[in-house]
């Protein structure tokens, strides 16, 4: 007892100021064993031990060889091989993910009875010249004056035309007039600030940006002069000069500008009466071997092409179909063109325009129409192709245009062209206050004319230039339709009628049309059109997803097995070890550091001057062996081992009765 008390007293003197954590004997032994024995697996004290344990126990190839290989070179090679395999897995998986939203295209050909498309036919000349001659008299007069000053043309009287009702007597209200505010000008390339007025012959100052529309069709004289016109805003503060190196283009563009300004003021009913009726345009009609007439056509008025007529326009909710392929089972019509009624400055060719489209689609004659020549038989063979595209996220197409922020001003199904034209018309109404004459009217809008909208010409050209340069944002907003029908056309021409047949054919047609046409027909007034299916094969182009979730997971598994001989369970194991267990080790270490910092911060202060700086602080209570290793206290000596007390070795009486031969004599 004295020795033990001496040892404990020595410990207290050597380490009086350090806090002693009192633990139960069993807990102290467990903590000591846990501290001294190596720990592996998820409970490893360091990340290095955790990684070593993982490499020795995982089924993934390559990792074990990094640990068990002998020599640094082999270990380095296995590290490179393993990292390369992991990089290839990530690369291929990234390729699989990036190519997930791809489509596969399948083409199917069906042989069946096909619905015949809608066919819209227009005369290239929109209005009969005899009906609009009075309206355009001033414009025509200035055009001829400009031609005389520019080319030296003599004053020619207009050719003889058939009599028509006087426009002056038929017009009610204010008559549209030609305004001479935008004359034709001749510009010198050396001096762009001045121009010569064709009407007066005098020079005038011009200002504003110059937009040159070059053309190699025809040059004005052999000089350096170019022809154009100047457009200004209301307050004339902003002007733009449009020049053309071709006099033909300059005159036609200038004439068309004033023509739209005049015709925009004419009511729709009067314009329909000034154009061609169905009985005048259609001479004969056959479809699928049966006769048809003007009653099978629907009127469609186009601002720039006048009265157009659509065949098979789903009247009475019925769509005509063709029973066989070939020209005999399609649409055959003979058109009366009447070249004498053509406007010489508005159109420079004779014939008609035809477009094939769906029944619910708007016919854009000015964009994709096919021209038909006079005195010729035009045969158009068709192949039907129906396309179905996948919408987002596979493509940017739209199902019905409801998700496109552009209002559809056409009474037709959505298409990319409808969206672009609607966007331009909407922008023009916003910027100019009126709509372009060559397109349908948006709601609560009027066509542009100089009397009501003096700024419209300048605004229209500026807006058109911005549209071409894609500055209006229409091209970025409008999207293609996901499903559409397309007819591939093959056109062939033949002279019609032949010199032999025209001797009887033209008189018969003249007699048939005697009520509508009061003159003898010649072949330059007629054009024959044949539209038919070449065959009844319908081609369908369909998109389908090239990948699915099942295929993606299967490809992932193939890449893991190819490069690392790994499975999904191995991936879960990697996630557990590299993320969960590693984070647990880091968090546990930080927690212990925080606890030590907190214990030191809140430890009670001890006596000063009695600390033993040479003592190695241990969390455990000192044992006998550790106490012997403690440095001696100042001024004291470490006692030696005391001699044993032999009287403690005496055996106590275990039994009350002892044998006589075993009793020991008493000590004296």
Secondary structure, DSSP 4 states (H G I P E B T S, - for coil): -HHHHHHHHHHHHHBSSS------HHHHHHHHHHHHS---GGG-SSHHHHHHHHHHH--STTHHHHHH--SHHHHHHHHHHHHHHHHHHHHHHHHHHHTTT-EEEEEEEEES-EEPPEEEEEESS-S-HHHHTTTTHHHHHHHHHHHHHHH----PPPPP------HHHH--SSPP---TTS--EEEESS-TTEEEETTT--EEE--SEEEEE--SS--STTSSEEEEEEEE-TTSSSEEEEEES-HHHHHHHHHHHHHHHHHTTS-HHHHHHHS--HHHHEEEEEETTEE--GGGEEEEEETTTEEEEEES--GGG---EESS-SGGGSEEEEEE--GGG--TTT-SS-SEEEEEE-TTS---HHHHPEEE-TTEEEEEEEEEEEEE---TTS-S-BSSSTTSSS---SSS---HHHHHHHHHHHHHHHHHSSB-TTSPPPTT--B--TTT-TTHHHHHHHHHHHHHTT-SSHHHH---BSEEEEEEEEEEEEESS-TTTHHHHHHHHHHHTTTT--S---GGGEEEEEEEEEEEEEEEEEEEES--HHHHHHHHHHHHHHHH---HHHHHHHHIIIIIIHHHHHHHHHHHHHHHHHHHHTPPP--TT-B-TT----SSPP-HHHHHTSPPPTT-----PPPP-GGGGPPP--SSS--TTTPPPPP-
